[in-house]
């Protein structure tokens, strides 16, 4: 993890400008699952819409530890750079007003 203010500003800029990420979760048995998701960044939190019955939601409900990777282009050619981090995830109802 970085504590460099310039690096943190760059990361925040990527989070605000991009909207595609991969979300990694794991089952109670430790089996990984990675899915592409669209997100919105609001006040430093990433919001992802999914069905409560989806594999993502079921695994987050069972184990809130998740990892996120956000690809972004810095050069016109070659593989993308990425912002990667681990976080605690929650499954919330659409009408949950306490977390907005």
Buried (B, 14 or more C-beta within 10 A) or exposed (E): EEEEEEEEEBBEEBBEEBEEBBBBBBEEEEEEEEBEBEBEBEEEEBEBEBEEEEEBBBBBEEBEEBBBBBBBEEEEEEEEEEBEEEEEBEBBEEEEEEEE
